[in-house]
Amino acid sequence: MAESRLDTVYNATSPGELSRAYDEWADSYDSDMAEVGYRHPAVALALVTRHLPTGSAPVLDAGAGTGLIGELLGILGYPVVDALDASPGMLEIARGKHAYRELHHGFLGEPLPFEDGRYAAAVSTGVFTAGHVGVEGLPELFRVVRPDGLIVLTVKVTVWESGFADYLSRCEAGDVVRRLEVTPSYASMPTGSETSPCVGVVFSPTGRASRP
């Protein structure tokens, strides 16, 4: 079941189509992803705990989906987490987990409803992938995370190699961000048919306003 749902979301041609596809998937998303051994949350949470002091707050779960990350951030010692997602249906599932201070409907790649430097960190898993978001989603994350805060992403390698890595390199050269870590590639769903590798990426915005 997860494979057919993934085909639908990867092939979405507009934000509205993507949002509707996730709305239709919301009720079975957690169980479907458990079946395919979904690794993004574990990778992202390991990176957060490696680089972000316990107790840092607030944290933005950017592309929160059903709240898989938010639940675990609280357990790991990050007490204030806000959710942002393109799917109202997914956000309703997340709401029921009582893991978030606030839940916001919105799209990465569009202006976010947060003031500059609001967050100590932002975490985004499964968003920078086929049919979803590319580098256009980064500038607003740079803006809403405070200088010397943390941004943790999972990025499909095909996206990483199609301009994403080059964009981050230009940001580093312009002193817009500091890159802290890029993981080896890994399969995000090892027991499913989706075999395209991904990487985990960690960087810190400097607070400079310029963008490449």
C-alpha positions as CSV (number, residue, x, y, z in Angstrom):
1,M,0.0,0.0,0.0
2,A,2.8,2.4,0.8
3,E,4.3,2.0,-2.6
4,S,1.1,3.1,-4.4
5,R,0.7,6.1,-2.1
6,L,4.4,7.0,-2.7
7,D,3.9,6.9,-6.4
8,T,1.0,9.4,-6.0
9,V,2.9,11.9,-3.9
10,Y,6.1,11.7,-5.9
11,N,4.2,12.4,-9.1
12,A,2.2,15.3,-7.7
13,T,2.4,18.3,-10.1
14,S,1.2,21.1,-7.8
15,P,1.1,21.9,-4.0
16,G,-2.6,21.4,-4.0
17,E,-2.4,18.0,-5.6
18,L,0.3,17.0,-3.1
19,S,-1.7,18.2,-0.2
20,R,-4.8,16.2,-1.3
21,A,-2.7,13.1,-1.8
22,Y,-1.4,13.3,1.8
23,D,-4.9,14.1,3.1
24,E,-6.1,10.8,1.6
25,W,-3.1,8.9,3.1
26,A,-3.3,10.4,6.6
27,D,-5.2,7.6,8.4
28,S,-2.9,4.8,7.3
29,Y,0.4,6.7,6.9
30,D,2.0,5.6,10.2
31,S,1.2,1.9,9.7
32,D,2.2,2.0,6.0
33,M,5.6,3.6,6.8
34,A,6.2,1.2,9.7
35,E,5.8,-1.7,7.2
36,V,8.6,-0.4,4.9
37,G,11.0,0.3,7.8
38,Y,10.9,4.1,7.5
39,R,14.3,5.4,8.6
40,H,14.1,9.2,8.2
41,P,12.9,9.9,11.7
42,A,15.6,7.9,13.3
43,V,18.4,9.5,11.2
44,A,17.1,13.0,11.8
45,L,16.7,12.5,15.5
46,A,20.2,11.1,15.9
47,L,21.5,14.2,14.1
48,V,19.5,16.5,16.3
49,T,20.7,15.0,19.5
50,R,24.3,15.0,18.2
51,H,24.3,18.8,17.4
52,L,21.5,20.4,19.5
53,P,21.8,20.8,23.3
54,T,19.0,19.1,25.2
55,G,16.3,21.6,26.2
56,S,16.8,23.9,23.2
57,A,13.5,25.5,22.2
58,P,11.4,26.0,20.3
59,V,11.9,23.5,17.4
60,L,10.0,23.6,14.1
61,D,9.0,20.3,12.6
62,A,8.8,21.4,9.0
63,G,6.8,18.9,7.1
64,A,5.5,17.3,10.3
65,G,3.1,14.9,8.6
66,T,1.4,12.8,11.3
67,G,3.8,13.8,14.0
68,L,6.3,11.0,14.0
69,I,9.2,13.4,14.8
70,G,7.3,15.6,17.2
71,E,6.4,12.8,19.6
72,L,10.1,11.7,19.8
73,L,11.6,15.1,20.1
74,G,9.7,15.6,23.4
75,I,10.9,12.2,24.7
76,L,14.5,13.2,23.8
77,G,14.4,16.4,25.8
78,Y,13.2,19.1,23.4
79,P,10.1,20.4,25.2
80,V,8.6,22.9,22.7
81,V,7.9,21.8,19.1
82,D,5.7,23.4,16.5
83,A,4.4,21.6,13.4
84,L,4.2,22.8,9.8
85,D,2.6,20.7,7.1
86,A,1.0,21.1,3.7
87,S,-1.8,18.5,4.6
88,P,-4.6,19.4,6.9
89,G,-5.4,15.8,7.2
90,M,-2.0,14.9,8.3
91,L,-2.0,17.7,10.8
92,E,-5.2,16.4,12.4
93,I,-3.5,13.1,13.0
94,A,-0.5,15.0,14.5
95,R,-2.9,17.0,16.7
96,G,-4.2,13.9,18.3
97,K,-0.7,13.0,19.5
98,H,-0.5,16.1,21.8
99,A,3.2,16.5,20.9
100,Y,3.0,20.1,19.5
101,R,2.6,23.5,20.9
102,E,1.2,24.9,17.6
103,L,0.2,23.4,14.3
104,H,0.4,25.4,11.1
105,H,-0.8,24.6,7.6
106,G,1.7,25.9,5.1
107,F,4.1,25.0,2.3
108,L,7.9,25.0,2.3
109,G,8.9,27.1,-0.6
110,E,6.3,29.8,0.3
111,P,6.6,32.5,3.0
112,L,6.2,31.0,6.4
113,P,4.1,32.6,9.1
114,F,6.9,33.0,11.6
115,E,9.1,36.0,12.6
116,D,12.9,36.0,11.9
117,G,14.9,33.8,14.2
118,R,11.9,32.3,16.0
119,Y,13.3,28.8,16.2
120,A,16.3,27.2,17.9
121,A,16.2,24.5,15.2
122,A,14.2,23.2,12.3
123,V,13.9,19.5,11.3
124,S,12.5,18.4,8.0
125,T,12.2,14.7,7.0
126,G,10.9,13.3,3.7
127,V,10.2,16.7,2.3
128,F,13.2,17.4,0.1
129,T,12.4,14.6,-2.3
130,A,10.8,13.9,-5.7
131,G,7.6,15.8,-6.3
132,H,7.9,17.8,-3.1
133,V,10.4,20.6,-2.4
134,G,13.9,21.6,-3.6
135,V,16.2,24.5,-2.7
136,E,13.3,26.9,-2.9
137,G,12.3,25.7,0.5
138,L,15.6,26.7,2.2
139,P,15.6,30.5,2.4
140,E,12.6,30.6,4.7
141,L,14.2,28.0,7.0
142,F,17.4,30.1,7.0
143,R,15.2,33.1,8.1
144,V,13.1,31.5,10.8
145,V,16.0,29.6,12.5
146,R,18.1,31.9,14.7
147,P,21.7,32.5,13.9
148,D,23.9,29.6,15.0
149,G,20.8,27.5,15.4
150,L,20.4,24.1,13.7
151,I,18.7,22.9,10.5
152,V,18.4,19.1,10.0
153,L,17.1,17.7,6.7
154,T,16.8,14.4,4.9
155,V,17.4,14.8,1.2
156,K,16.9,12.3,-1.6
157,V,20.3,11.8,-3.4
158,T,18.7,12.6,-6.8
159,V,17.6,16.0,-5.4
160,W,21.0,16.5,-3.6
161,E,22.9,15.9,-6.9
162,S,20.5,18.1,-9.0
163,G,21.6,21.4,-7.6
164,F,20.9,21.1,-3.8
165,A,24.5,20.4,-2.8
166,D,25.7,23.2,-5.1
167,Y,23.3,25.6,-3.6
168,L,24.4,24.8,-0.1
169,S,28.1,25.2,-1.2
170,R,27.3,28.7,-2.5
171,C,25.6,29.5,0.7
172,E,28.7,28.4,2.6
173,A,30.9,30.5,0.4
174,G,28.7,33.5,1.0
175,D,28.8,32.9,4.8
176,V,25.0,32.3,4.8
177,V,25.3,28.9,6.5
178,R,27.9,26.6,8.1
179,R,27.7,23.0,7.0
180,L,28.1,20.7,10.0
181,E,27.5,17.2,8.7
182,V,26.4,15.1,5.7
183,T,25.7,11.5,6.4
184,P,26.6,8.6,4.1
185,S,23.7,7.6,1.9
186,Y,21.1,5.2,3.2
187,A,17.8,3.6,2.1
188,S,14.9,5.4,3.7
189,M,12.5,2.5,3.3
190,P,14.7,-0.7,3.4
191,T,11.8,-3.2,3.4
192,G,9.8,-1.4,0.6
193,S,10.3,-1.1,-3.1
194,E,11.6,2.5,-2.9
195,T,15.4,2.1,-3.2
196,S,16.5,5.6,-4.1
197,P,19.1,6.6,-1.5
198,C,19.0,9.6,0.8
199,V,21.4,11.6,2.9
200,G,21.0,13.5,6.2
201,V,22.3,17.0,6.2
202,V,23.0,19.4,9.1
203,F,23.8,23.0,8.9
204,S,23.6,26.3,10.8
205,P,22.4,29.7,9.5
206,T,24.7,32.6,10.2
207,G,22.0,35.2,10.1
208,R,23.4,37.0,7.0
209,A,20.5,38.3,4.9
210,S,22.2,37.6,1.5
211,R,21.3,34.6,-0.5
212,P,23.1,33.1,-3.5
